[in-house]
Amino acid sequence: MAYEFFLGIDVADEQADEPGTVSLALIEKSQENADEASTYRLDSMEAYAGDADPEDIADHVQGLLASSPYTARTGLFVNRESKRGQAVYDALEERGLPVRAVTLTDDRHAAPPTLEGDDESVARRETVRAIATAHRQGRVEIQHRETEAASILARRLQHFGALAVDGEAPEAMEGSEAEEGETLPTRFDAVTSSAALAVWFASQRSFDPTSHLKADPQTSGEVFTEESGPQV
């Protein structure tokens, strides 16, 4: 089984309950074989308060990426559209980590990513559409649901999954909490957008068939597959 990791980082905006909070979502992408769709597992999710030093955040990420099984197989993506996001990005870059700069836009329509300088510009709504659609299809496993951040993400994806595909009536979706006529928004909390960043970039990258991957990742929990059904 092929697998790799994607770490998405975003910052809560000024309209959030706790502005400046930095959310880190580490997603494991796995695939049994080339004929099956990839699955995603929330390996960990952490939050740093708005007054946390970006240097401390970068030190944590550096230590994480230096440990097994994340070393040399983790993509790192930071939304740096805010000053705090920029500060976190700078701290990571100064440590020589392979960080990619991302700017999330409020475009309501699907749009391919574009390169603007050093940043990769991606529609915020499309990143959430990617993770919400995968979750609705049973291809996302959320571990650590007892934690506040993971619990919030699970509720958000349950709600957004009914809105992820344009033209699909929310009232027709089993277990949906969406209201009739509701559409996918363009603003999201940092917990959701950090995980969405990780899954979106993971979905854009295919496994290199020539790479030598270990048989199984050395993390806890079982990899969620389409055959096993949604986690209850």
N, C-alpha and C positions, 0 to 999 in steps of 0.2 A: 504494500500500500504506500503510495506517495503522500507526503505531507510537508507542509511548511507553515510558517507563522507570519502574521501581519499585525503590527501594532499601530493603532490609530489614536491620535491625540488631538483633543479639541478643548476650547476654553468657553465657559459659560459667558454669554454676553451680558450687557448692562441691564437687560430686561428680565434676567433670570432671578430666581429667589436668592441665589448665592453667586453674584457676579464674580468672575475671575477664577472660579473653581476650574481646575485642570483635570479633565477626565482621560484616563488611559484604558483602552480596551485592547486586549491581546486575543486575537482570533487564530485558531488552528484551522487551516484548510486541508482537507484530505480527499483522496480519490482512490477507490479500489482498483479501477481500471479505466482506460481511455473511453470506454463506451458508456460509462455512468457519469451522472452529474456530480460535481463536487459537493461535499458537505462541509459545514462550518460549525466550530464549537467555540463558545466563549471560554477561553482558558483562564482568564483572570480579568478583573476590572477594578481599577483603583481611582481614587479622587484625591486631589491635593487642594487645600483651601486657598482662597483668593490671596492670602498673604504669604503663601509658601514660596520660598526662594527657588527660582528656576534652576539654579545650580544644584540644589538638592534633588529636584526632579530628574535632572540629567544624570546625576550620580546613580540614582536608583535604576534608571533605564540602562545605563552602562553596565551596572552589575548584573541586571537581568539578562541582557544580551550576551554576557560573558559566561552564562551558565548553560548547562545542558538541559533540554535539547535545542535551545534557541540559538546557540552560536552558529553563525554563518548561514542561517536559514530563516532569518526574520527580516521582513520589510518594515521600514519605519516611516510613518507619514504624519506630518504635523500641519494642521490648519493654522497658518500664521497671518490671517487677515487682521487680527487684533494685535495691539502692542504687546500684550502678555503672551500671545501665541508666538510672536516674533522673538520674544526674549527666551522662550523655551526652545525654539528652533535654534537660536544662536548658541545656547548653552550646549545643546546636543552636537551641533556642528563643530564647536570648539574642541570637543572630545574625540573628533574624528569618526563619529558614528555615521553610518550610511543613511542619513535622514533625507527624506524627500519633502520639499515645500509644496503645500497645497493651498489654494484659495477656493473656498466654497462660495458659489454665487447663488443668488435668489431666483435664477431663471426657472419659470414654472414648467418649461417644456423640456423634453428629452434633448440632450445636446452632447455631441462627442467631446471628449476632453481636448483642451487647446493649451498650448504652451505659451505662457506670457512671461518672458524673461526666464527666471529660474523656477517659477511656480507652475504647477499643473492646475489649471482651472477646471473645476468640476461643478455641475449643478447640484446644489445641496439636496434638492428633492430627488434627484436620480440616485444618489448614494443611499438614501433611505428606501427608495423604491426597490433597490437591489436586495437589501437585507430583509425587508418586509416580505417580498415575494418569495425569497428562499425560505423564510420562516413559515409562511403559509403552506409551502410545498413540503414541509417536514424535513428540511435540509439544514436547519439550525438547531443546535443544542445549546441551551443556556445553563451552564454549571453555576454553583454557588448561589442558588436562588434565595437562600436564607439571608444574603447580604442585601442591603438597601439598593445599591446600584444595579445589581443583577435583577432584582425584583422589579425595579422601575423599567429596565430594558424589556423584560418579558411582557409587562403590561403594555408598553408602547408598541411593541411588535404585534401583539395580538390585535390592537386597535388599528394600526396602520396597514396590516396585512389585507384587510378588507378594502382598503383604498388604493392599493398599490398598482392595480391595473385599471387604466381609464376605461370607462364604459361598463364596468362590472358593478352591478347593484349591490351596495353594502348589505341590504336586508336579506340578500340571498346567501350570504356567507355564513356557514355554520359557526356558532360561537362568537360572532362579530359583536363588537360594542359600538360600531359606527352607526350614525343616524342616517336616515334616508336623505340623499342629496348631498351628503358630506363629501368633501374631496381632500386629497392629500395636501397638507399645508406646505409652506415654504420655510417656516421657522421650526427648529427642533432644539430640544435641550442637548447639552454637551454629552450626556451619557449616551443618548441615541446616536448623535452625529459621530462620536468617536468610534463606536462599533460599526456604524454604517461606512465610515471611511475605510476601515480595515477590510470589511467584506467587499466593498465596491472594487478596491484595488486588487483584492484577491481574485475576484471574478474576472478581471481583465487580464490576468496572467495565467498561462498554461504551464503545466509541469514539463520540465525538460526531460524527455525520455532517455537522454544520454547520461543524466546525472545518476550517481549511485546513492540511493536513499536507503535508510535503515528500514527494516521490516515494519516496526511499530514505533510510534513516538513514546517517549518516556515520561508521559504526563498521566495524571490520574483520570479516571472516568473512561467510559466507552465512547468510541467514535459513533456519532449518530449517522444513520444511513436512511435512505428512503424506505428500505424494506422494513426497518424496525418500527416505523410509525412515530408519530409525534410524542414527545415526552409529556407526561401528565404531571 
